Amino acid sequence: MGFRPESLRGATAAGQVAGHVDYRLARNAVVSEFRKGRLSRLDVCDAHPELLRAAGSVGEETPEECPICEEDRVRLVSYVFGARLPPSGKLVSTRAELAKLSRTDRHLACYVVEVCPTCSWNHLAQTFAVARSGGPAGRRATT
């Protein structure tokens, strides 16, 4: 499942969370290079089998068509990385699970990847700090 940073209760009034990075410009550049023929489909459709499995089982389907094959809708898959989590990250499948992780006193980061299960397109969509609910992102809670 893919989540937006504003799904955490620590979001600011403007709907932005400190430490939020959107990779839309990089994505658009890759798609543009593919459409111009400077990148092949093999260059851009290289999702790892585990990422494809996650997209198929818990990925959040978006209304957006895949920019490469235009045959399927892009799915968002979220992973959280940080202390005391597996080196490969923790696949987050529900908003409740993300909220639970946000209540820890650990520095955590969420990575949201867009994936096309049909052609294996994948691109990092955004990253954001997973903050303790009600506190600033990236700051260690003191309770």
Backbone as ProteinMPNN parsed JSONL, in Angstrom:
{"seq_chain_A": "MGFRPESLRGATAAGQVAGHVDYRLARNAVVSEFRKGRLSRLDVCDAHPELLRAAGSVGEETPEECPICEEDRVRLVSYVFGARLPPSGKLVSTRAELAKLSRTDRHLACYVVEVCPTCSWNHLAQTFAVARSGGPAGRRATT", "coords_chain_A": {"N_chain_A": [[0.845, -1.166, 0.0], [0.524, 2.23, -0.719], [1.399, 5.265, 0.805], [0.734, 8.628, 1.716], [2.599, 11.362, 3.112], [0.956, 13.026, 4.602], [-0.836, 11.346, 5.792], [-0.037, 10.759, 8.276], [-0.534, 11.816, 11.616], [1.093, 13.889, 12.403], [1.334, 15.788, 10.454], [1.725, 19.033, 9.012], [-0.265, 22.062, 9.009], [-0.413, 22.885, 6.36], [-0.349, 20.529, 5.059], [2.06, 19.366, 4.574], [4.977, 17.488, 5.381], [7.881, 17.735, 7.313], [10.958, 16.961, 5.794], [10.01, 15.71, 3.545], [10.35, 14.42, 0.329], [9.755, 14.717, -3.034], [9.879, 12.895, -5.979], [9.046, 13.534, -8.527], [9.977, 15.19, -10.657], [12.374, 13.914, -11.438], [11.273, 11.492, -12.234], [9.66, 12.326, -14.397], [11.673, 13.133, -16.136], [12.96, 10.693, -16.749], [10.845, 9.3, -17.997], [10.453, 11.001, -20.17], [12.922, 10.717, -21.525], [12.706, 8.021, -22.216], [10.505, 8.097, -23.967], [11.59, 9.604, -26.005], [13.269, 7.8, -27.076], [15.791, 7.45, -26.079], [16.23, 5.878, -23.904], [15.765, 2.434, -23.39], [13.051, 0.055, -23.114], [13.947, -2.023, -21.548], [15.765, -0.675, -19.977], [14.201, 0.837, -18.247], [12.185, -0.752, -17.193], [12.554, -2.624, -14.834], [11.866, -3.839, -12.388], [12.358, -5.42, -9.252], [11.644, -8.85, -8.485], [10.445, -9.217, -5.916], [9.435, -6.686, -5.368], [7.528, -6.485, -7.378], [5.835, -8.548, -6.529], [4.955, -7.491, -4.084], [3.623, -5.23, -5.047], [1.522, -6.43, -6.397], [0.179, -7.758, -4.328], [-0.227, -6.049, -2.032], [-0.083, -3.495, -2.954], [-1.208, -0.159, -3.527], [-3.577, 0.68, -5.768], [-3.506, 3.204, -8.209], [-5.188, 5.918, -9.927], [-3.725, 6.505, -12.134], [-2.338, 5.739, -15.308], [0.225, 3.454, -16.376], [3.214, 5.022, -17.323], [4.836, 3.92, -19.216], [4.038, 1.359, -20.478], [1.328, 1.783, -20.703], [-0.795, 0.066, -20.235], [-1.729, -0.796, -17.802], [-2.651, 0.153, -14.444], [-0.712, 2.211, -12.301], [0.751, 1.112, -9.275], [1.2, 1.861, -5.813], [3.749, 1.224, -3.523], [4.851, 0.914, -0.227], [7.684, 1.207, 1.845], [9.313, 1.043, 4.999], [12.215, 2.187, 6.568], [14.766, 1.856, 9.024], [16.161, 1.955, 12.388], [16.292, -1.166, 14.047], [14.738, -2.485, 12.204], [14.31, -4.756, 9.45], [17.148, -5.077, 7.189], [16.304, -4.853, 4.55], [14.121, -3.312, 4.784], [10.747, -2.598, 5.963], [7.798, -3.731, 4.715], [4.956, -1.838, 4.389], [1.625, -2.246, 4.864], [-0.818, -1.207, 5.677], [-2.585, 1.749, 6.779], [-2.835, 1.895, 9.519], [-0.683, 0.377, 10.386], [1.457, 2.005, 9.577], [0.911, 4.226, 11.174], [1.317, 3.089, 13.698], [4.07, 2.557, 13.583], [4.908, 5.188, 13.515], [4.622, 5.982, 16.099], [6.798, 5.172, 17.521], [10.026, 5.742, 19.087], [12.022, 5.929, 17.271], [14.174, 6.928, 14.535], [12.792, 6.948, 11.502], [12.263, 6.257, 8.024], [10.112, 6.592, 5.28], [9.665, 5.112, 2.168], [8.159, 5.475, -0.88], [7.251, 3.677, -3.62], [6.465, 3.635, -7.042], [4.911, 1.26, -9.094], [4.499, -0.766, -11.967], [2.664, -3.55, -12.455], [2.443, -4.949, -14.821], [4.442, -4.287, -16.839], [6.752, -4.015, -15.353], [7.764, -1.496, -14.749], [9.224, 0.81, -12.53], [9.644, 3.3, -10.064], [11.065, 5.502, -7.712], [8.837, 7.296, -5.895], [8.392, 9.071, -3.728], [9.815, 10.179, -0.61], [9.66, 10.285, 2.944], [10.006, 11.455, 6.316], [9.148, 9.456, 9.055], [7.372, 10.477, 11.585], [6.955, 10.722, 15.141], [3.638, 10.637, 16.2], [2.068, 13.718, 16.297], [4.411, 15.061, 16.784], [7.358, 16.82, 15.523], [8.674, 15.794, 12.353], [11.376, 13.524, 12.066], [12.548, 14.186, 14.522], [13.632, 12.926, 17.608], [11.441, 11.415, 19.846], [10.599, 12.213, 23.256], [9.222, 10.892, 25.27]], "CA_chain_A": [[0.0, 0.0, 0.0], [1.278, 3.468, -0.765], [0.847, 6.267, 1.694], [1.219, 9.992, 1.607], [3.048, 11.783, 4.43], [-0.113, 13.666, 5.366], [-1.638, 10.341, 6.488], [0.411, 10.766, 9.663], [-1.16, 12.914, 12.341], [2.079, 14.94, 12.618], [1.415, 16.677, 9.292], [1.471, 20.441, 9.305], [-1.541, 22.569, 8.498], [-0.354, 22.97, 4.902], [-0.369, 19.179, 4.515], [3.419, 18.948, 4.272], [5.733, 16.955, 6.497], [9.299, 18.029, 7.186], [11.709, 15.823, 5.286], [9.288, 15.093, 2.426], [10.989, 14.628, -0.968], [8.957, 14.202, -4.146], [10.779, 12.61, -7.092], [8.269, 13.684, -9.758], [10.798, 15.751, -11.727], [13.261, 12.845, -11.902], [10.41, 10.535, -12.932], [9.294, 12.909, -15.677], [12.866, 13.12, -16.985], [13.146, 9.317, -17.227], [9.763, 9.014, -18.945], [10.742, 11.786, -21.367], [14.033, 10.066, -22.22], [12.167, 6.789, -22.797], [9.651, 8.452, -25.116], [12.456, 10.11, -27.074], [14.051, 6.679, -27.587], [17.143, 7.456, -25.508], [16.238, 4.757, -22.959], [14.939, 1.321, -23.863], [12.131, -0.502, -22.119], [14.772, -2.808, -20.622], [16.41, 0.268, -19.057], [13.268, 1.424, -17.271], [11.252, -1.762, -16.661], [13.471, -3.561, -14.186], [11.457, -4.034, -10.989], [12.752, -6.664, -8.587], [10.478, -9.729, -8.306], [9.776, -8.971, -4.629], [8.684, -5.437, -5.517], [6.352, -6.84, -8.185], [4.948, -9.338, -5.661], [4.347, -6.552, -3.136], [2.672, -4.394, -5.791], [0.339, -7.234, -6.693], [-0.562, -8.221, -3.15], [-0.635, -4.984, -1.113], [0.073, -2.184, -3.581], [-2.401, 0.68, -3.647], [-3.768, 1.055, -7.158], [-3.776, 4.621, -8.441], [-5.94, 6.133, -11.172], [-2.781, 6.834, -13.189], [-1.848, 4.688, -16.194], [1.672, 3.313, -16.448], [3.719, 5.907, -18.369], [5.654, 3.169, -20.169], [3.247, 0.418, -21.296], [-0.037, 2.323, -20.81], [-1.72, -1.067, -20.219], [-2.162, -1.096, -16.439], [-2.555, 1.29, -13.528], [0.442, 2.198, -11.408], [0.472, 0.81, -7.87], [2.161, 2.42, -4.872], [4.209, 0.289, -2.496], [5.594, 1.672, 0.786], [8.622, 0.512, 2.735], [9.877, 1.873, 6.06], [13.573, 1.805, 6.939], [15.255, 2.488, 10.238], [16.727, 1.107, 13.433], [15.567, -2.372, 14.486], [13.926, -3.024, 11.116], [15.171, -5.552, 8.558], [17.939, -4.267, 6.252], [15.53, -4.647, 3.323], [12.977, -2.476, 5.111], [9.488, -3.241, 6.352], [6.694, -3.434, 3.818], [3.833, -1.309, 5.151], [0.437, -2.578, 4.077], [-2.018, -0.5, 6.133], [-2.357, 3.044, 7.429], [-2.677, 1.625, 10.952], [0.692, -0.087, 10.58], [2.301, 3.188, 9.469], [0.656, 5.03, 12.376], [1.975, 2.4, 14.819], [5.499, 2.82, 13.457], [5.159, 6.602, 13.804], [4.576, 6.189, 17.555], [8.043, 4.74, 18.152], [10.992, 6.823, 19.289], [13.11, 5.694, 16.32], [14.23, 7.695, 13.294], [12.358, 6.075, 10.418], [11.986, 6.919, 6.75], [9.205, 5.843, 4.418], [9.939, 5.225, 0.742], [6.997, 5.073, -1.662], [7.689, 3.321, -4.969], [5.386, 3.331, -7.967], [5.235, 0.025, -9.805], [3.527, -1.309, -12.915], [2.775, -5.011, -12.402], [2.427, -5.515, -16.172], [5.713, -4.151, -17.569], [7.837, -3.918, -14.359], [8.214, -0.119, -14.519], [9.235, 1.206, -11.121], [10.362, 4.54, -9.807], [10.858, 6.059, -6.38], [7.904, 8.418, -6.021], [8.609, 10.045, -2.66], [10.306, 9.73, 0.689], [9.346, 11.21, 4.032], [10.333, 11.004, 7.664], [7.999, 8.958, 9.814], [7.511, 11.155, 12.869], [6.056, 10.376, 16.226], [2.376, 11.363, 16.035], [1.978, 14.966, 17.045], [5.714, 15.712, 16.913], [7.999, 17.134, 14.256], [9.3, 14.672, 11.671], [12.819, 13.425, 12.19], [13.024, 14.473, 15.859], [13.427, 11.833, 18.538], [10.45, 11.706, 20.885], [11.191, 12.131, 24.595], [8.263, 10.445, 26.286]], "C_chain_A": [[0.888, 1.224, 0.0], [0.604, 4.52, 0.089], [1.451, 7.61, 1.4], [1.645, 10.426, 3.014], [1.941, 12.405, 5.262], [-1.02, 12.653, 6.066], [-1.192, 10.193, 7.944], [-0.192, 11.968, 10.361], [-0.202, 14.07, 12.579], [2.196, 15.893, 11.451], [1.092, 18.1, 9.693], [0.159, 20.87, 8.683], [-1.556, 22.636, 6.983], [-0.343, 21.592, 4.255], [1.012, 18.657, 4.16], [4.09, 18.452, 5.541], [7.193, 17.298, 6.267], [10.021, 16.779, 6.703], [11.032, 15.127, 4.122], [10.004, 15.44, 1.122], [10.134, 13.955, -2.028], [9.881, 14.065, -5.35], [10.086, 12.733, -8.448], [9.107, 14.228, -10.914], [11.747, 14.702, -12.304], [12.471, 11.814, -12.706], [10.065, 11.052, -14.323], [10.469, 12.92, -16.654], [13.108, 11.728, -17.566], [12.091, 8.967, -18.273], [10.011, 9.764, -20.256], [11.857, 11.153, -22.191], [13.586, 8.75, -22.872], [11.355, 7.109, -24.055], [10.448, 9.006, -26.289], [13.316, 9.0, -27.68], [15.469, 6.612, -27.053], [17.324, 6.378, -24.447], [15.333, 3.671, -23.522], [14.004, 0.867, -22.752], [12.891, -1.341, -21.102], [15.47, -1.92, -19.599], [15.477, 0.718, -17.944], [12.305, 0.424, -16.639], [12.041, -2.892, -16.022], [13.133, -3.825, -12.716], [11.904, -5.403, -10.474], [11.505, -7.535, -8.399], [9.731, -9.522, -6.985], [8.945, -7.692, -4.673], [7.423, -5.685, -6.34], [5.335, -7.628, -7.363], [4.215, -8.417, -4.685], [3.314, -5.674, -3.837], [1.391, -5.153, -6.067], [-0.483, -7.592, -5.476], [-1.036, -7.087, -2.24], [-0.505, -3.589, -1.702], [-1.256, -1.465, -3.704], [-2.53, 1.131, -5.094], [-4.121, 2.532, -7.252], [-4.614, 4.763, -9.705], [-5.025, 6.37, -12.371], [-2.339, 5.609, -13.979], [-0.33, 4.637, -16.129], [2.193, 4.197, -17.586], [4.524, 5.183, -19.446], [4.789, 2.282, -21.064], [1.83, 0.911, -21.557], [-1.101, 1.221, -20.846], [-2.316, -1.337, -18.844], [-2.039, 0.17, -15.614], [-1.341, 1.095, -12.615], [-0.032, 1.889, -9.997], [1.574, 1.412, -7.006], [2.464, 1.402, -3.794], [5.087, 1.078, -1.533], [6.452, 0.768, 1.649], [9.12, 1.509, 3.764], [11.228, 1.297, 6.427], [13.97, 2.532, 8.205], [15.798, 1.46, 11.206], [15.76, -0.011, 13.818], [14.544, -2.862, 13.466], [14.853, -3.828, 10.223], [15.956, -4.648, 7.602], [17.199, -3.971, 4.943], [14.291, -3.79, 3.562], [11.762, -3.293, 5.502], [8.415, -2.781, 5.379], [5.501, -3.01, 4.667], [2.581, -1.51, 4.316], [-0.837, -1.867, 4.518], [-1.632, 0.834, 6.766], [-2.151, 2.851, 8.936], [-1.251, 1.174, 11.265], [1.671, 1.084, 10.508], [2.137, 4.077, 10.709], [1.344, 4.41, 13.592], [3.484, 2.645, 14.781], [5.827, 4.268, 13.805], [5.16, 6.89, 15.302], [5.833, 5.722, 18.258], [8.974, 5.926, 18.317], [12.176, 6.691, 18.34], [13.027, 6.653, 15.135], [13.906, 6.735, 12.161], [12.096, 6.905, 9.167], [11.103, 6.003, 5.92], [9.553, 6.155, 2.96], [8.729, 4.669, -0.001], [7.463, 4.886, -3.107], [6.464, 3.084, -5.828], [5.841, 2.184, -8.858], [4.119, -0.307, -10.784], [3.683, -2.818, -12.895], [2.818, -5.667, -13.779], [3.799, -5.464, -16.839], [6.943, -4.047, -16.664], [8.464, -2.534, -14.243], [8.214, 0.122, -13.024], [10.072, 2.462, -10.984], [10.046, 4.994, -8.394], [9.997, 7.3, -6.521], [8.163, 9.493, -4.978], [9.204, 9.377, -1.442], [9.858, 10.757, 1.725], [9.716, 10.586, 5.358], [9.048, 10.554, 8.345], [8.186, 9.478, 11.232], [6.563, 10.582, 13.898], [4.802, 11.231, 16.089], [2.341, 12.583, 16.93], [3.301, 15.686, 17.188], [6.326, 15.976, 15.557], [8.674, 15.899, 13.666], [10.793, 14.706, 11.904], [13.365, 13.72, 13.572], [12.688, 13.297, 16.765], [12.437, 12.249, 19.628], [11.064, 11.489, 22.261], [10.216, 11.668, 25.64], [8.613, 9.079, 26.803]], "O_chain_A": [[1.918, 1.235, 0.673], [-0.62, 4.645, 0.091], [2.567, 7.704, 0.889], [1.114, 9.918, 4.002], [1.971, 12.329, 6.49], [-1.884, 13.045, 6.85], [-1.887, 9.575, 8.75], [-0.343, 13.029, 9.754], [-0.656, 15.157, 12.934], [3.087, 16.743, 11.452], [0.29, 18.343, 10.595], [-0.453, 20.123, 7.919], [-2.612, 22.462, 6.374], [-0.33, 21.489, 3.029], [1.131, 17.616, 3.514], [3.806, 18.934, 6.638], [7.693, 17.168, 5.15], [9.728, 15.671, 7.151], [11.454, 14.034, 3.744], [10.241, 16.614, 0.837], [9.826, 12.767, -1.93], [10.587, 15.01, -5.703], [10.505, 12.096, -9.414], [8.957, 13.767, -12.045], [11.906, 14.611, -13.521], [12.941, 11.324, -13.733], [10.161, 10.319, -15.308], [10.283, 12.736, -17.857], [13.427, 11.599, -18.748], [12.412, 8.399, -19.317], [9.799, 9.211, -21.335], [11.753, 11.062, -23.414], [14.046, 8.412, -23.962], [11.514, 6.454, -25.085], [10.025, 8.89, -27.439], [14.011, 9.22, -28.672], [16.269, 5.803, -27.523], [18.454, 6.007, -24.127], [14.265, 3.958, -24.064], [14.157, 1.256, -21.594], [12.526, -1.373, -19.927], [15.739, -2.355, -18.479], [15.919, 0.953, -16.819], [11.671, 0.741, -15.633], [12.179, -3.974, -16.592], [14.032, -4.012, -11.897], [11.829, -6.406, -11.184], [10.418, -7.004, -8.175], [8.506, -9.643, -6.946], [7.868, -7.629, -4.079], [6.363, -5.146, -6.024], [4.129, -7.412, -7.479], [3.008, -8.547, -4.484], [2.248, -5.404, -3.283], [0.299, -4.592, -5.983], [-1.705, -7.721, -5.566], [-2.15, -7.156, -1.72], [-0.786, -2.602, -1.022], [-2.294, -2.08, -3.951], [-1.688, 1.878, -5.592], [-4.929, 3.043, -6.476], [-4.733, 3.81, -10.475], [-5.499, 6.43, -13.505], [-2.009, 4.573, -13.404], [0.324, 5.645, -15.862], [1.673, 4.131, -18.699], [4.855, 5.773, -20.475], [4.806, 2.439, -22.285], [1.2, 0.499, -22.531], [-2.176, 1.411, -21.415], [-3.318, -2.044, -18.739], [-1.404, 1.139, -16.03], [-1.001, -0.021, -12.221], [-1.091, 2.352, -9.575], [2.734, 1.467, -7.413], [1.56, 0.793, -3.223], [5.967, 1.825, -1.961], [6.015, -0.283, 2.117], [9.327, 2.681, 3.452], [11.382, 0.086, 6.581], [13.569, 3.672, 8.437], [15.887, 0.271, 10.903], [14.551, 0.201, 13.899], [13.599, -3.568, 13.816], [16.064, -3.606, 10.235], [15.48, -3.571, 7.242], [17.448, -2.947, 4.306], [13.501, -3.568, 2.645], [11.752, -4.518, 5.386], [8.158, -1.586, 5.239], [5.084, -3.743, 5.563], [2.483, -1.008, 3.196], [-1.842, -1.915, 3.808], [-0.506, 1.02, 7.226], [-1.37, 3.577, 9.551], [-0.686, 1.55, 12.292], [2.615, 1.147, 11.295], [3.117, 4.614, 11.226], [1.894, 5.13, 14.424], [4.103, 2.907, 15.812], [6.904, 4.55, 14.331], [5.649, 7.936, 15.729], [5.936, 5.858, 19.478], [8.737, 6.993, 17.75], [13.228, 7.282, 18.583], [11.949, 7.128, 14.779], [14.671, 5.808, 11.893], [11.756, 8.086, 9.24], [11.318, 4.792, 5.865], [9.714, 7.315, 2.58], [8.325, 3.528, 0.223], [7.995, 5.804, -3.73], [5.526, 2.41, -5.402], [6.984, 2.136, -9.312], [2.939, -0.15, -10.472], [4.735, -3.327, -13.281], [3.195, -6.834, -13.888], [4.276, -6.478, -17.351], [8.066, -3.995, -17.164], [9.563, -2.394, -13.706], [7.302, -0.317, -12.323], [11.064, 2.658, -11.686], [8.91, 4.888, -7.932], [10.386, 8.254, -7.195], [8.158, 10.683, -5.292], [9.107, 8.162, -1.268], [9.7, 11.94, 1.422], [9.739, 9.365, 5.51], [8.003, 11.192, 8.223], [9.035, 8.995, 11.982], [5.511, 10.033, 13.569], [4.904, 12.44, 15.88], [2.552, 12.504, 18.14], [3.328, 16.819, 17.668], [5.876, 15.429, 14.55], [9.186, 15.056, 14.403], [11.406, 15.773, 11.938], [14.56, 13.524, 13.793], [11.592, 12.741, 16.695], [12.585, 13.302, 20.248], [11.961, 10.66, 22.411], [10.367, 12.021, 26.81], [7.913, 8.546, 27.664]]}, "name": "protein", "num_of_chains": 1, "seq": "MGFRPESLRGATAAGQVAGHVDYRLARNAVVSEFRKGRLSRLDVCDAHPELLRAAGSVGEETPEECPICEEDRVRLVSYVFGARLPPSGKLVSTRAELAKLSRTDRHLACYVVEVCPTCSWNHLAQTFAVARSGGPAGRRATT"}
